[in-house]
Amino acid sequence: ILATTTSTQDSGLLDVLVPAFIEIFPQYTVKVVAVGSGEALKMGETGDADVLLVHSPASEKTFMDNGFGGERKAVMYNDFIIVGPAADSAKIKGLSDAAAAFTALAGAKAAFFTRGDDSGTYNKEMSIWKAAGITPEGAWYQTTGQGMGDTLTIADQSSGYILSDRATYLSKKASLALVLLVEGDKALFNQYHVITVKAAKNAQGAADFMNWIVSDPAQKDLIAGYGTEKYGQPLFIPNAGLVE
């Protein structure tokens, strides 16, 4: 059982990775559960998943420190972006500082949509509000309780602003009117790790998946090029072996 994030699912990456893994390891059946990173880590704690692919570094470190994880390795990264209506009433387009953009959004009371779940994206959003010294609240700040793709759709229907991972935005962009407004701040960096679960029911499968996803065939042949054909840019950049 692979517990992972809605962003890897919504971007279509898993539809490429899982069949490729099974081709090499036909003895396994991979069941994918796509939830927020926090929910995936909880599944690891209870032994309801064998391996995790997540992007919430602070929560992952706690998970490891508490003895729930076996090994943890860097896999790939992409980045978060702030998207919103083309009219951009809050005038944040082109800002290179995410906290400054959030400050402007709160000041303008521009409609902002948050997942409000314990996902890596939500945790990242909270860290930016914190950096801006703002507690977001009020009618302008709306919680969806949905995954990334659905939250983008809801924000789009209301011409609202939203923090999204780039991969999910690009994969849904054709059906959205929302445009990319802010990118490039190093605070928006989004690192994914693979973690084997100590209480795994299929420890060998978890280890095989971990070793495979950080190997050259997965990194260079699958992850590195994924999305280029369809979106003109890769959705994820592989960086296994990253020393942290």
N, C-alpha and C positions, 0 to 999 in steps of 0.2 A: 504494500500500500504506500503510494507516494502522496504525501500531503504537501500541497504547494499553494501558490497565491493566484488570485483571480487574474493578475496581470500576465502570468505565463500562459494561462488558459485562454484569456480573451485575445491575446496577441497571436494565437495559433501556433506558438513555438512547440507546445507539447505534442501537437498533432504530427510534428516532424520527429521529435526526439524519441517518443515512446515506441513507435513502430521500428525505428532504427535500433533501439536497444534490444527489443524482442527478437529482431532478426539475428542478432549475435548471441542472445541468451534465450533460445526458444523454450527453455524449461520454465520460464516465469510468465505469469500473467500479471500485468501491471494495472492496478486499480488506482485511478487518479481522483483525489478529493481536492477540489479547488476552493479554498477559503481564504480569509485574510491571514497574514503571517502569524498574528497572535493566536488565532484559532488553530492553525497548523501546529504551532509549538505546543498548544494544549493537548492536541492529539498525540504528540510525541511523549508528553509527560505521562499520559494514561496508557501508552503502548498501543494506541489505536492506529498508529502509522509506523512503518518500518524506516522510512527515509523522508527527509524534509528538503524542500527547495524553497528558501525563504529570503526576504529582504527587509529585515528589521534588526540591524546589528546590535543595538543595546539589549533588546529582548533576547536575542540569540545568545549573547554573552551570559546573561542571567541563567538561561536554560542550561548552558554548559557548566557554569559555576555550581549550579544546584545538582549536578551529576546526572542529568537526564540524557545527555548526548554522549555518543561514542567519539566520533571524529567530526571535525568541521573544516570544510575547505571552500575557498573562493571559487566561483564558477564563471561569473560574467557580471557586467554592469550595464545599465542604461541610465537615463536620467529622468528626473521629474521636470515638468514644464507647467507654467500657468497659462491656461487658455481661457478665452472668454469671447464675448460678442465683438464683432468687427467694429461696432460703433465705439466701444471702449470708453464708456462714460467716466470711468475712474482714472483714465489717462495713464495706464501703466505700461503701455506698449514700449518695448525697447529698454526698459529698466534692466540692469544687470544684477540688481540686488533683490533677492526674493523677499526679505523682511521689509524693505522699503515699499515693494509692490503691495504686500499685505497691509501695511500701514495705510497706504492710499485707498485700498479697497474698504477697510474699516472706516476710514474717514468719510468716504463717499457713501457708506452704507449700501454698497453695491451688492446685489443678490449674489451670495456665495454658497456653493453646495459642497457639503462634506459627507464622506461616507459614514462617519460616526461609529466606525467599527474598530476593532483592534488590529487593523491591517498595517503593513509597513508604510503604505501611503498615508494613512491617517496619522500614524506616529510622526512621519516626516512633516506633515502639515502642522501638527501641534508644536513641533520643535521650531518651526518658522514663526508661528504666532508668539511663542515664548521669546524668541530672539527679538521680535518686534516689540515686546513688552505689552502685548495685547491679549485680553481674554475675549475671544469672539463670542458675542451673544447678542440676541435681538432678533427681530423679525427678518432682517436681511440675511441672517446666517442659518441655513437650512440643512438639516440632517436627513440623509436618504436611507441609511441602514442597508444600502445595496453594494454590490461589487463595483469594480471600476467602470466596466462597460455600461452598465445600467445607470450609474451615477452621471456619466458623461451625457447619456441620452436625456436624462431628467434636466440637467443643467442647460442642455441645448434647447429644450422645449421652453425654458423660462428665460433664455438669453442671460444666463448667469455665468459667474466666474467659477473656476475649479482648478485644483491642483491634480494633475494626472501624470501617470508614467507615460513616457513618450511612445512606447510600443503600443499600448492600448489605444492611445489617441490616433496614431497613424493608421492602425488597423481599422478604426471606425470612422476616420476622417471623411470618407466619401459620403457618409450619411449625416454629417454634422455641419452646422453653420458656424460653429465655434472656431476661432482662429488662435494660433499660437502667439502669445503676447510677450512672455518672459522666459528666457532660457539662459543657460551658461553659468549661473552662480554655482560655485563649488558646493554650496549647501544643498544643491538639488541632485547631487550624485546619488546613485541608487545601486548598491552592491548586493548581489545575490550569493548566498552560500548553500552548499549541500551539507546536510547533517545526518549522520546515522544515529538511530535511536537506540539507547541502551536496552530498553524493554521491548525491542523489536521481536515480532513473532517470526519474521523471516530475515534473520541477521545476515545470512549469506547473500540474499537478494539485495539487501540494502547496501552491503559492501561492494557488490558487483556494480550496482547502479552508480554509486559514488565514484568508483575508480573509472568507470566508463565515461561519465559526464565530464570528468576533468582530463580525459585522454585526448590526444590529437584528433582522432576521427570525429569525435563529438564537437570539440572546440573549433578546429579549423575548417572542417568540412560542413558542419551543420549550423552551429551557432553563429559563426563569423559572417556567413553570407545570408542568414535568414532575413527575409524582408526586402533585400536589395532589388530583386526583380520586380516586386509589386509596388514598393514604396520609394524606390530610388535611394534608399539608405538602409543600412542594417539596423534591426530593432534592438539588438544586444551586441555588446563587445565582449568576447571571451577574455578572461584574465585569470585562468587557473594558474596556481603557483605564486599568486600574489602574496608577498610577505607583509603581514599586517602587524 
